């Protein structure tokens, strides 16, 4: 079953977050990368507490894929 929901927890002015989103777009292609949801961890206290120190975090259908940098090997398991 293909992954239908990609989610990146991010924050403003985060160079690691921007790098992960760029690399993810390259891997997924423009059509799929346009559907990636990006949520700012600082917009919600619960998210900030859970993910605040380890952004960016990539989830696929709610499952943790990787944090900090795109792990292409782990990502491949979801493609």
N, CA, C and O atoms as a Maestro MAE file, in Angstrom:
{
 s_m_m2io_version
 :::
 2.0.0
}

f_m_ct {
 s_m_title
 :::
 protein
 m_atom[316] {
  # First column is atom index #
  i_m_mmod_type
  r_m_x_coord
  r_m_y_coord
  r_m_z_coord
  i_m_residue_number
  s_m_chain_name
  s_m_pdb_residue_name
  s_m_pdb_atom_name
  i_m_atomic_number
  :::
  1 25 0.837 -1.177 0.000 1 A "UNK " " N  " 7
  2 3 0.000 0.000 0.000 1 A "UNK " " CA " 6
  3 2 0.889 1.251 0.000 1 A "UNK " " C  " 6
  4 15 1.737 1.399 0.881 1 A "UNK " " O  " 8
  5 25 0.710 2.141 -0.966 2 A "UNK " " N  " 7
  6 3 1.571 3.322 -1.042 2 A "UNK " " CA " 6
  7 2 1.269 4.319 0.078 2 A "UNK " " C  " 6
  8 15 0.150 4.391 0.586 2 A "UNK " " O  " 8
  9 25 2.285 5.073 0.440 3 A "UNK " " N  " 7
  10 3 2.132 6.101 1.453 3 A "UNK " " CA " 6
  11 2 1.279 7.218 0.877 3 A "UNK " " C  " 6
  12 15 1.488 7.650 -0.257 3 A "UNK " " O  " 8
  13 25 0.329 7.677 1.653 4 A "UNK " " N  " 7
  14 3 -0.530 8.749 1.165 4 A "UNK " " CA " 6
  15 2 -0.310 10.058 1.911 4 A "UNK " " C  " 6
  16 15 -0.674 11.116 1.398 4 A "UNK " " O  " 8
  17 25 0.269 10.022 3.095 5 A "UNK " " N  " 7
  18 3 0.446 11.244 3.874 5 A "UNK " " CA " 6
  19 2 1.890 11.395 4.334 5 A "UNK " " C  " 6
  20 15 2.407 10.565 5.081 5 A "UNK " " O  " 8
  21 25 2.530 12.462 3.879 6 A "UNK " " N  " 7
  22 3 3.873 12.822 4.337 6 A "UNK " " CA " 6
  23 2 3.737 14.047 5.214 6 A "UNK " " C  " 6
  24 15 3.016 14.984 4.871 6 A "UNK " " O  " 8
  25 25 4.423 14.047 6.341 7 A "UNK " " N  " 7
  26 3 4.364 15.172 7.271 7 A "UNK " " CA " 6
  27 2 5.771 15.485 7.763 7 A "UNK " " C  " 6
  28 15 6.519 14.594 8.165 7 A "UNK " " O  " 8
  29 25 6.116 16.767 7.723 8 A "UNK " " N  " 7
  30 3 7.398 17.213 8.248 8 A "UNK " " CA " 6
  31 2 7.126 18.211 9.367 8 A "UNK " " C  " 6
  32 15 6.466 19.230 9.162 8 A "UNK " " O  " 8
  33 25 7.640 17.903 10.545 9 A "UNK " " N  " 7
  34 3 7.617 18.872 11.638 9 A "UNK " " CA " 6
  35 2 8.849 19.743 11.462 9 A "UNK " " C  " 6
  36 15 9.967 19.245 11.336 9 A "UNK " " O  " 8
  37 25 8.630 21.037 11.456 10 A "UNK " " N  " 7
  38 3 9.662 21.990 11.114 10 A "UNK " " CA " 6
  39 2 9.558 23.199 12.034 10 A "UNK " " C  " 6
  40 15 8.749 23.223 12.962 10 A "UNK " " O  " 8
  41 25 10.394 24.206 11.762 11 A "UNK " " N  " 7
  42 3 10.260 25.508 12.420 11 A "UNK " " CA " 6
  43 2 10.826 26.561 11.478 11 A "UNK " " C  " 6
  44 15 11.615 26.253 10.585 11 A "UNK " " O  " 8
  45 25 10.422 27.780 11.685 12 A "UNK " " N  " 7
  46 3 10.889 28.874 10.841 12 A "UNK " " CA " 6
  47 2 12.386 29.072 11.001 12 A "UNK " " C  " 6
  48 15 12.954 28.852 12.071 12 A "UNK " " O  " 8
  49 25 13.001 29.489 9.920 13 A "UNK " " N  " 7
  50 3 14.436 29.797 9.902 13 A "UNK " " CA " 6
  51 2 15.313 28.628 10.345 13 A "UNK " " C  " 6
  52 15 16.321 28.819 11.026 13 A "UNK " " O  " 8
  53 25 14.925 27.435 9.957 14 A "UNK " " N  " 7
  54 3 15.666 26.218 10.303 14 A "UNK " " CA " 6
  55 2 16.337 25.699 9.034 14 A "UNK " " C  " 6
  56 15 15.668 25.178 8.142 14 A "UNK " " O  " 8
  57 25 17.647 25.841 8.956 15 A "UNK " " N  " 7
  58 3 18.356 25.411 7.746 15 A "UNK " " CA " 6
  59 2 18.283 23.903 7.538 15 A "UNK " " C  " 6
  60 15 18.212 23.446 6.397 15 A "UNK " " O  " 8
  61 25 18.299 23.120 8.617 16 A "UNK " " N  " 7
  62 3 18.148 21.667 8.482 16 A "UNK " " CA " 6
  63 2 16.770 21.324 7.917 16 A "UNK " " C  " 6
  64 15 16.642 20.420 7.092 16 A "UNK " " O  " 8
  65 25 15.751 22.040 8.359 17 A "UNK " " N  " 7
  66 3 14.387 21.801 7.875 17 A "UNK " " CA " 6
  67 2 14.291 22.101 6.384 17 A "UNK " " C  " 6
  68 15 13.728 21.318 5.619 17 A "UNK " " O  " 8
  69 25 14.842 23.236 5.982 18 A "UNK " " N  " 7
  70 3 14.817 23.615 4.573 18 A "UNK " " CA " 6
  71 2 15.570 22.596 3.717 18 A "UNK " " C  " 6
  72 15 15.124 22.253 2.622 18 A "UNK " " O  " 8
  73 25 16.698 22.119 4.208 19 A "UNK " " N  " 7
  74 3 17.480 21.128 3.470 19 A "UNK " " CA " 6
  75 2 16.710 19.822 3.331 19 A "UNK " " C  " 6
  76 15 16.710 19.216 2.260 19 A "UNK " " O  " 8
  77 25 16.047 19.378 4.414 20 A "UNK " " N  " 7
  78 3 15.287 18.132 4.326 20 A "UNK " " CA " 6
  79 2 14.139 18.278 3.331 20 A "UNK " " C  " 6
  80 15 13.889 17.364 2.545 20 A "UNK " " O  " 8
  81 25 13.443 19.402 3.352 21 A "UNK " " N  " 7
  82 3 12.326 19.597 2.429 21 A "UNK " " CA " 6
  83 2 12.791 19.620 0.976 21 A "UNK " " C  " 6
  84 15 12.119 19.063 0.108 21 A "UNK " " O  " 8
  85 25 13.924 20.254 0.700 22 A "UNK " " N  " 7
  86 3 14.479 20.262 -0.661 22 A "UNK " " CA " 6
  87 2 14.833 18.847 -1.123 22 A "UNK " " C  " 6
  88 15 14.488 18.435 -2.230 22 A "UNK " " O  " 8
  89 25 15.525 18.116 -0.252 23 A "UNK " " N  " 7
  90 3 15.944 16.755 -0.623 23 A "UNK " " CA " 6
  91 2 14.739 15.835 -0.767 23 A "UNK " " C  " 6
  92 15 14.701 14.994 -1.666 23 A "UNK " " O  " 8
  93 25 13.764 15.991 0.108 24 A "UNK " " N  " 7
  94 3 12.543 15.189 0.024 24 A "UNK " " CA " 6
  95 2 11.821 15.464 -1.287 24 A "UNK " " C  " 6
  96 15 11.310 14.537 -1.915 24 A "UNK " " O  " 8
  97 25 11.770 16.716 -1.708 25 A "UNK " " N  " 7
  98 3 11.131 17.074 -2.975 25 A "UNK " " CA " 6
  99 2 11.853 16.419 -4.153 25 A "UNK " " C  " 6
  100 15 11.212 15.988 -5.111 25 A "UNK " " O  " 8
  101 25 13.172 16.346 -4.085 26 A "UNK " " N  " 7
  102 3 13.941 15.698 -5.150 26 A "UNK " " CA " 6
  103 2 13.608 14.210 -5.227 26 A "UNK " " C  " 6
  104 15 13.463 13.658 -6.318 26 A "UNK " " O  " 8
  105 25 13.488 13.571 -4.078 27 A "UNK " " N  " 7
  106 3 13.232 12.131 -4.055 27 A "UNK " " CA " 6
  107 2 11.785 11.814 -4.453 27 A "UNK " " C  " 6
  108 15 11.540 10.893 -5.231 27 A "UNK " " O  " 8
  109 25 10.842 12.572 -3.921 28 A "UNK " " N  " 7
  110 3 9.427 12.273 -4.164 28 A "UNK " " CA " 6
  111 2 8.924 12.765 -5.511 28 A "UNK " " C  " 6
  112 15 7.957 12.228 -6.050 28 A "UNK " " O  " 8
  113 25 9.574 13.782 -6.053 29 A "UNK " " N  " 7
  114 3 9.106 14.382 -7.297 29 A "UNK " " CA " 6
  115 2 8.099 15.479 -7.014 29 A "UNK " " C  " 6
  116 15 7.545 15.551 -5.917 29 A "UNK " " O  " 8
  117 25 7.858 16.334 -7.999 30 A "UNK " " N  " 7
  118 3 7.032 17.518 -7.767 30 A "UNK " " CA " 6
  119 2 5.579 17.225 -7.409 30 A "UNK " " C  " 6
  120 15 4.997 17.923 -6.578 30 A "UNK " " O  " 8
  121 25 4.993 16.217 -8.016 31 A "UNK " " N  " 7
  122 3 3.577 15.933 -7.755 31 A "UNK " " CA " 6
  123 2 3.357 15.479 -6.317 31 A "UNK " " C  " 6
  124 15 2.448 15.971 -5.648 31 A "UNK " " O  " 8
  125 25 4.175 14.549 -5.833 32 A "UNK " " N  " 7
  126 3 4.023 14.038 -4.473 32 A "UNK " " CA " 6
  127 2 4.517 15.062 -3.450 32 A "UNK " " C  " 6
  128 15 3.892 15.245 -2.405 32 A "UNK " " O  " 8
  129 25 5.633 15.726 -3.745 33 A "UNK " " N  " 7
  130 3 6.179 16.676 -2.775 33 A "UNK " " CA " 6
  131 2 5.228 17.845 -2.534 33 A "UNK " " C  " 6
  132 15 5.273 18.473 -1.476 33 A "UNK " " O  " 8
  133 25 4.371 18.139 -3.506 34 A "UNK " " N  " 7
  134 3 3.386 19.207 -3.326 34 A "UNK " " CA " 6
  135 2 2.348 18.846 -2.267 34 A "UNK " " C  " 6
  136 15 1.656 19.725 -1.751 34 A "UNK " " O  " 8
  137 25 2.236 17.563 -1.943 35 A "UNK " " N  " 7
  138 3 1.253 17.129 -0.946 35 A "UNK " " CA " 6
  139 2 1.852 16.975 0.450 35 A "UNK " " C  " 6
  140 15 1.137 16.638 1.393 35 A "UNK " " O  " 8
  141 25 3.148 17.215 0.591 36 A "UNK " " N  " 7
  142 3 3.802 17.089 1.893 36 A "UNK " " CA " 6
  143 2 3.284 18.190 2.815 36 A "UNK " " C  " 6
  144 15 3.346 19.375 2.486 36 A "UNK " " O  " 8
  145 25 2.779 17.783 3.961 37 A "UNK " " N  " 7
  146 3 2.295 18.746 4.951 37 A "UNK " " CA " 6
  147 2 3.459 19.158 5.838 37 A "UNK " " C  " 6
  148 15 4.221 18.308 6.300 37 A "UNK " " O  " 8
  149 25 3.601 20.442 6.077 38 A "UNK " " N  " 7
  150 3 4.659 20.965 6.933 38 A "UNK " " CA " 6
  151 2 3.988 21.683 8.102 38 A "UNK " " C  " 6
  152 15 3.209 22.615 7.905 38 A "UNK " " O  " 8
  153 25 4.297 21.241 9.314 39 A "UNK " " N  " 7
  154 3 3.744 21.863 10.513 39 A "UNK " " CA " 6
  155 2 4.872 22.444 11.349 39 A "UNK " " C  " 6
  156 15 5.899 21.800 11.565 39 A "UNK " " O  " 8
  157 25 4.669 23.653 11.808 40 A "UNK " " N  " 7
  158 3 5.645 24.331 12.661 40 A "UNK " " CA " 6
  159 2 5.474 23.817 14.091 40 A "UNK " " C  " 6
  160 15 4.392 23.925 14.667 40 A "UNK " " O  " 8
  161 25 6.529 23.266 14.651 41 A "UNK " " N  " 7
  162 3 6.439 22.717 16.013 41 A "UNK " " CA " 6
  163 2 6.166 23.807 17.035 41 A "UNK " " C  " 6
  164 15 5.627 23.529 18.106 41 A "UNK " " O  " 8
  165 25 6.528 25.036 16.719 42 A "UNK " " N  " 7
  166 3 6.364 26.124 17.676 42 A "UNK " " CA " 6
  167 2 4.926 26.649 17.737 42 A "UNK " " C  " 6
  168 15 4.607 27.481 18.586 42 A "UNK " " O  " 8
  169 25 4.060 26.167 16.840 43 A "UNK " " N  " 7
  170 3 2.658 26.586 16.843 43 A "UNK " " CA " 6
  171 2 1.811 25.844 17.864 43 A "UNK " " C  " 6
  172 15 0.669 26.229 18.114 43 A "UNK " " O  " 8
  173 25 2.351 24.788 18.454 44 A "UNK " " N  " 7
  174 3 1.576 23.968 19.384 44 A "UNK " " CA " 6
  175 2 2.480 23.523 20.526 44 A "UNK " " C  " 6
  176 15 3.511 22.898 20.281 44 A "UNK " " O  " 8
  177 25 2.115 23.833 21.771 45 A "UNK " " N  " 7
  178 3 2.974 23.475 22.908 45 A "UNK " " CA " 6
  179 2 3.268 21.973 23.013 45 A "UNK " " C  " 6
  180 15 4.380 21.591 23.377 45 A "UNK " " O  " 8
  181 25 2.297 21.127 22.703 46 A "UNK " " N  " 7
  182 3 2.520 19.678 22.782 46 A "UNK " " CA " 6
  183 2 3.530 19.230 21.727 46 A "UNK " " C  " 6
  184 15 4.417 18.426 22.011 46 A "UNK " " O  " 8
  185 25 3.389 19.754 20.508 47 A "UNK " " N  " 7
  186 3 4.356 19.417 19.439 47 A "UNK " " CA " 6
  187 2 5.726 19.956 19.783 47 A "UNK " " C  " 6
  188 15 6.736 19.293 19.547 47 A "UNK " " O  " 8
  189 25 5.769 21.154 20.338 48 A "UNK " " N  " 7
  190 3 7.049 21.750 20.691 48 A "UNK " " CA " 6
  191 2 7.761 20.914 21.744 48 A "UNK " " C  " 6
  192 15 8.975 20.720 21.682 48 A "UNK " " O  " 8
  193 25 6.999 20.425 22.706 49 A "UNK " " N  " 7
  194 3 7.605 19.593 23.748 49 A "UNK " " CA " 6
  195 2 8.092 18.263 23.181 49 A "UNK " " C  " 6
  196 15 9.161 17.782 23.557 49 A "UNK " " O  " 8
  197 25 7.315 17.667 22.279 50 A "UNK " " N  " 7
  198 3 7.664 16.350 21.742 50 A "UNK " " CA " 6
  199 2 8.773 16.409 20.693 50 A "UNK " " C  " 6
  200 15 9.671 15.568 20.693 50 A "UNK " " O  " 8
  201 25 8.713 17.398 19.802 51 A "UNK " " N  " 7
  202 3 9.631 17.426 18.660 51 A "UNK " " CA " 6
  203 2 10.564 18.628 18.637 51 A "UNK " " C  " 6
  204 15 11.456 18.688 17.791 51 A "UNK " " O  " 8
  205 25 10.386 19.576 19.532 52 A "UNK " " N  " 7
  206 3 11.081 20.847 19.466 52 A "UNK " " CA " 6
  207 2 12.580 20.786 19.345 52 A "UNK " " C  " 6
  208 15 13.170 21.625 18.665 52 A "UNK " " O  " 8
  209 25 13.207 19.845 19.965 53 A "UNK " " N  " 7
  210 3 14.667 19.775 19.931 53 A "UNK " " CA " 6
  211 2 15.215 18.900 18.817 53 A "UNK " " C  " 6
  212 15 16.430 18.835 18.626 53 A "UNK " " O  " 8
  213 25 14.348 18.231 18.082 54 A "UNK " " N  " 7
  214 3 14.890 17.340 17.052 54 A "UNK " " CA " 6
  215 2 14.302 17.571 15.668 54 A "UNK " " C  " 6
  216 15 14.199 16.635 14.875 54 A "UNK " " O  " 8
  217 25 13.920 18.795 15.370 55 A "UNK " " N  " 7
  218 3 13.417 19.088 14.034 55 A "UNK " " CA " 6
  219 2 14.567 19.177 13.039 55 A "UNK " " C  " 6
  220 15 15.683 19.538 13.412 55 A "UNK " " O  " 8
  221 25 14.310 18.859 11.805 56 A "UNK " " N  " 7
  222 3 13.046 18.408 11.250 56 A "UNK " " CA " 6
  223 2 12.800 16.928 11.541 56 A "UNK " " C  " 6
  224 15 13.730 16.145 11.737 56 A "UNK " " O  " 8
  225 25 11.525 16.579 11.563 57 A "UNK " " N  " 7
  226 3 11.113 15.190 11.752 57 A "UNK " " CA " 6
  227 2 10.186 14.841 10.591 57 A "UNK " " C  " 6
  228 15 9.255 15.585 10.284 57 A "UNK " " O  " 8
  229 25 10.449 13.701 9.948 58 A "UNK " " N  " 7
  230 3 9.622 13.232 8.840 58 A "UNK " " CA " 6
  231 2 8.795 12.045 9.288 58 A "UNK " " C  " 6
  232 15 9.313 11.083 9.855 58 A "UNK " " O  " 8
  233 25 7.476 12.131 9.018 59 A "UNK " " N  " 7
  234 3 6.561 11.025 9.292 59 A "UNK " " CA " 6
  235 2 5.911 10.598 7.980 59 A "UNK " " C  " 6
  236 15 5.641 11.428 7.112 59 A "UNK " " O  " 8
  237 25 5.666 9.317 7.844 60 A "UNK " " N  " 7
  238 3 4.948 8.769 6.700 60 A "UNK " " CA " 6
  239 2 3.734 8.025 7.237 60 A "UNK " " C  " 6
  240 15 3.874 7.031 7.950 60 A "UNK " " O  " 8
  241 25 2.553 8.503 6.895 61 A "UNK " " N  " 7
  242 3 1.307 7.936 7.422 61 A "UNK " " CA " 6
  243 2 1.356 7.801 8.939 61 A "UNK " " C  " 6
  244 15 0.888 6.810 9.499 61 A "UNK " " O  " 8
  245 25 1.925 8.801 9.594 62 A "UNK " " N  " 7
  246 3 1.978 8.832 11.052 62 A "UNK " " CA " 6
  247 2 3.127 8.073 11.673 62 A "UNK " " C  " 6
  248 15 3.301 8.109 12.891 62 A "UNK " " O  " 8
  249 25 3.917 7.385 10.862 63 A "UNK " " N  " 7
  250 3 5.054 6.627 11.377 63 A "UNK " " CA " 6
  251 2 6.346 7.418 11.228 63 A "UNK " " C  " 6
  252 15 6.586 8.035 10.190 63 A "UNK " " O  " 8
  253 25 7.175 7.401 12.261 64 A "UNK " " N  " 7
  254 3 8.459 8.087 12.234 64 A "UNK " " CA " 6
  255 2 9.346 7.486 11.150 64 A "UNK " " C  " 6
  256 15 9.512 6.269 11.068 64 A "UNK " " O  " 8
  257 25 9.915 8.361 10.318 65 A "UNK " " N  " 7
  258 3 10.860 7.929 9.296 65 A "UNK " " CA " 6
  259 2 12.272 8.359 9.688 65 A "UNK " " C  " 6
  260 15 13.181 7.530 9.740 65 A "UNK " " O  " 8
  261 25 12.458 9.647 9.963 66 A "UNK " " N  " 7
  262 3 13.783 10.130 10.318 66 A "UNK " " CA " 6
  263 2 13.693 11.528 10.925 66 A "UNK " " C  " 6
  264 15 12.651 12.183 10.879 66 A "UNK " " O  " 8
  265 25 14.808 11.960 11.490 67 A "UNK " " N  " 7
  266 3 14.907 13.302 12.060 67 A "UNK " " CA " 6
  267 2 16.261 13.895 11.690 67 A "UNK " " C  " 6
  268 15 17.208 13.173 11.379 67 A "UNK " " O  " 8
  269 25 16.332 15.203 11.727 68 A "UNK " " N  " 7
  270 3 17.543 15.988 11.464 68 A "UNK " " CA " 6
  271 2 17.922 16.025 9.991 68 A "UNK " " C  " 6
  272 15 17.980 17.101 9.397 68 A "UNK " " O  " 8
  273 25 18.180 14.869 9.393 69 A "UNK " " N  " 7
  274 3 18.554 14.779 7.982 69 A "UNK " " CA " 6
  275 2 17.738 13.672 7.335 69 A "UNK " " C  " 6
  276 15 17.340 12.710 7.993 69 A "UNK " " O  " 8
  277 25 17.494 13.820 6.043 70 A "UNK " " N  " 7
  278 3 16.728 12.811 5.329 70 A "UNK " " CA " 6
  279 2 17.531 11.522 5.253 70 A "UNK " " C  " 6
  280 15 18.652 11.509 4.744 70 A "UNK " " O  " 8
  281 25 16.961 10.448 5.756 71 A "UNK " " N  " 7
  282 3 17.578 9.132 5.695 71 A "UNK " " CA " 6
  283 2 16.984 8.426 4.477 71 A "UNK " " C  " 6
  284 15 15.898 7.851 4.545 71 A "UNK " " O  " 8
  285 25 17.707 8.480 3.377 72 A "UNK " " N  " 7
  286 3 17.184 7.922 2.121 72 A "UNK " " CA " 6
  287 2 16.917 6.421 2.207 72 A "UNK " " C  " 6
  288 15 15.995 5.917 1.566 72 A "UNK " " O  " 8
  289 25 17.705 5.719 2.983 73 A "UNK " " N  " 7
  290 3 17.499 4.277 3.131 73 A "UNK " " CA " 6
  291 2 16.166 3.989 3.835 73 A "UNK " " C  " 6
  292 15 15.394 3.140 3.388 73 A "UNK " " O  " 8
  293 25 15.905 4.695 4.932 74 A "UNK " " N  " 7
  294 3 14.631 4.508 5.628 74 A "UNK " " CA " 6
  295 2 13.457 5.007 4.773 74 A "UNK " " C  " 6
  296 15 12.383 4.406 4.767 74 A "UNK " " O  " 8
  297 25 13.678 6.105 4.058 75 A "UNK " " N  " 7
  298 3 12.640 6.639 3.186 75 A "UNK " " CA " 6
  299 2 12.264 5.635 2.102 75 A "UNK " " C  " 6
  300 15 11.087 5.485 1.776 75 A "UNK " " O  " 8
  301 25 13.249 4.953 1.547 76 A "UNK " " N  " 7
  302 3 12.994 3.974 0.484 76 A "UNK " " CA " 6
  303 2 12.032 2.882 0.921 76 A "UNK " " C  " 6
  304 15 11.283 2.354 0.100 76 A "UNK " " O  " 8
  305 25 12.042 2.540 2.193 77 A "UNK " " N  " 7
  306 3 11.134 1.507 2.697 77 A "UNK " " CA " 6
  307 2 9.672 1.938 2.599 77 A "UNK " " C  " 6
  308 15 8.779 1.091 2.602 77 A "UNK " " O  " 8
  309 25 9.418 3.245 2.512 78 A "UNK " " N  " 7
  310 3 8.048 3.768 2.441 78 A "UNK " " CA " 6
  311 2 7.611 4.092 1.024 78 A "UNK " " C  " 6
  312 15 6.456 4.455 0.800 78 A "UNK " " O  " 8
  313 25 8.512 3.966 0.069 79 A "UNK " " N  " 7
  314 3 8.166 4.287 -1.322 79 A "UNK " " CA " 6
  315 2 7.679 3.079 -2.082 79 A "UNK " " C  " 6
  316 15 7.349 3.184 -3.263 79 A "UNK " " O  " 8
  :::
 }
 m_bond[315] {
  # First column is bond index #
  i_m_from
  i_m_to
  i_m_order
  :::
  1 1 2 1
  2 2 3 1
  3 3 4 2
  4 3 5 1
  5 5 6 1
  6 6 7 1
  7 7 8 2
  8 7 9 1
  9 9 10 1
  10 10 11 1
  11 11 12 2
  12 11 13 1
  13 13 14 1
  14 14 15 1
  15 15 16 2
  16 15 17 1
  17 17 18 1
  18 18 19 1
  19 19 20 2
  20 19 21 1
  21 21 22 1
  22 22 23 1
  23 23 24 2
  24 23 25 1
  25 25 26 1
  26 26 27 1
  27 27 28 2
  28 27 29 1
  29 29 30 1
  30 30 31 1
  31 31 32 2
  32 31 33 1
  33 33 34 1
  34 34 35 1
  35 35 36 2
  36 35 37 1
  37 37 38 1
  38 38 39 1
  39 39 40 2
  40 39 41 1
  41 41 42 1
  42 42 43 1
  43 43 44 2
  44 43 45 1
  45 45 46 1
  46 46 47 1
  47 47 48 2
  48 47 49 1
  49 49 50 1
  50 50 51 1
  51 51 52 2
  52 51 53 1
  53 53 54 1
  54 54 55 1
  55 55 56 2
  56 55 57 1
  57 57 58 1
  58 58 59 1
  59 59 60 2
  60 59 61 1
  61 61 62 1
  62 62 63 1
  63 63 64 2
  64 63 65 1
  65 65 66 1
  66 66 67 1
  67 67 68 2
  68 67 69 1
  69 69 70 1
  70 70 71 1
  71 71 72 2
  72 71 73 1
  73 73 74 1
  74 74 75 1
  75 75 76 2
  76 75 77 1
  77 77 78 1
  78 78 79 1
  79 79 80 2
  80 79 81 1
  81 81 82 1
  82 82 83 1
  83 83 84 2
  84 83 85 1
  85 85 86 1
  86 86 87 1
  87 87 88 2
  88 87 89 1
  89 89 90 1
  90 90 91 1
  91 91 92 2
  92 91 93 1
  93 93 94 1
  94 94 95 1
  95 95 96 2
  96 95 97 1
  97 97 98 1
  98 98 99 1
  99 99 100 2
  100 99 101 1
  101 101 102 1
  102 102 103 1
  103 103 104 2
  104 103 105 1
  105 105 106 1
  106 106 107 1
  107 107 108 2
  108 107 109 1
  109 109 110 1
  110 110 111 1
  111 111 112 2
  112 111 113 1
  113 113 114 1
  114 114 115 1
  115 115 116 2
  116 115 117 1
  117 117 118 1
  118 118 119 1
  119 119 120 2
  120 119 121 1
  121 121 122 1
  122 122 123 1
  123 123 124 2
  124 123 125 1
  125 125 126 1
  126 126 127 1
  127 127 128 2
  128 127 129 1
  129 129 130 1
  130 130 131 1
  131 131 132 2
  132 131 133 1
  133 133 134 1
  134 134 135 1
  135 135 136 2
  136 135 137 1
  137 137 138 1
  138 138 139 1
  139 139 140 2
  140 139 141 1
  141 141 142 1
  142 142 143 1
  143 143 144 2
  144 143 145 1
  145 145 146 1
  146 146 147 1
  147 147 148 2
  148 147 149 1
  149 149 150 1
  150 150 151 1
  151 151 152 2
  152 151 153 1
  153 153 154 1
  154 154 155 1
  155 155 156 2
  156 155 157 1
  157 157 158 1
  158 158 159 1
  159 159 160 2
  160 159 161 1
  161 161 162 1
  162 162 163 1
  163 163 164 2
  164 163 165 1
  165 165 166 1
  166 166 167 1
  167 167 168 2
  168 167 169 1
  169 169 170 1
  170 170 171 1
  171 171 172 2
  172 171 173 1
  173 173 174 1
  174 174 175 1
  175 175 176 2
  176 175 177 1
  177 177 178 1
  178 178 179 1
  179 179 180 2
  180 179 181 1
  181 181 182 1
  182 182 183 1
  183 183 184 2
  184 183 185 1
  185 185 186 1
  186 186 187 1
  187 187 188 2
  188 187 189 1
  189 189 190 1
  190 190 191 1
  191 191 192 2
  192 191 193 1
  193 193 194 1
  194 194 195 1
  195 195 196 2
  196 195 197 1
  197 197 198 1
  198 198 199 1
  199 199 200 2
  200 199 201 1
  201 201 202 1
  202 202 203 1
  203 203 204 2
  204 203 205 1
  205 205 206 1
  206 206 207 1
  207 207 208 2
  208 207 209 1
  209 209 210 1
  210 210 211 1
  211 211 212 2
  212 211 213 1
  213 213 214 1
  214 214 215 1
  215 215 216 2
  216 215 217 1
  217 217 218 1
  218 218 219 1
  219 219 220 2
  220 219 221 1
  221 221 222 1
  222 222 223 1
  223 223 224 2
  224 223 225 1
  225 225 226 1
  226 226 227 1
  227 227 228 2
  228 227 229 1
  229 229 230 1
  230 230 231 1
  231 231 232 2
  232 231 233 1
  233 233 234 1
  234 234 235 1
  235 235 236 2
  236 235 237 1
  237 237 238 1
  238 238 239 1
  239 239 240 2
  240 239 241 1
  241 241 242 1
  242 242 243 1
  243 243 244 2
  244 243 245 1
  245 245 246 1
  246 246 247 1
  247 247 248 2
  248 247 249 1
  249 249 250 1
  250 250 251 1
  251 251 252 2
  252 251 253 1
  253 253 254 1
  254 254 255 1
  255 255 256 2
  256 255 257 1
  257 257 258 1
  258 258 259 1
  259 259 260 2
  260 259 261 1
  261 261 262 1
  262 262 263 1
  263 263 264 2
  264 263 265 1
  265 265 266 1
  266 266 267 1
  267 267 268 2
  268 267 269 1
  269 269 270 1
  270 270 271 1
  271 271 272 2
  272 271 273 1
  273 273 274 1
  274 274 275 1
  275 275 276 2
  276 275 277 1
  277 277 278 1
  278 278 279 1
  279 279 280 2
  280 279 281 1
  281 281 282 1
  282 282 283 1
  283 283 284 2
  284 283 285 1
  285 285 286 1
  286 286 287 1
  287 287 288 2
  288 287 289 1
  289 289 290 1
  290 290 291 1
  291 291 292 2
  292 291 293 1
  293 293 294 1
  294 294 295 1
  295 295 296 2
  296 295 297 1
  297 297 298 1
  298 298 299 1
  299 299 300 2
  300 299 301 1
  301 301 302 1
  302 302 303 1
  303 303 304 2
  304 303 305 1
  305 305 306 1
  306 306 307 1
  307 307 308 2
  308 307 309 1
  309 309 310 1
  310 310 311 1
  311 311 312 2
  312 311 313 1
  313 313 314 1
  314 314 315 1
  315 315 316 2
  :::
 }
}
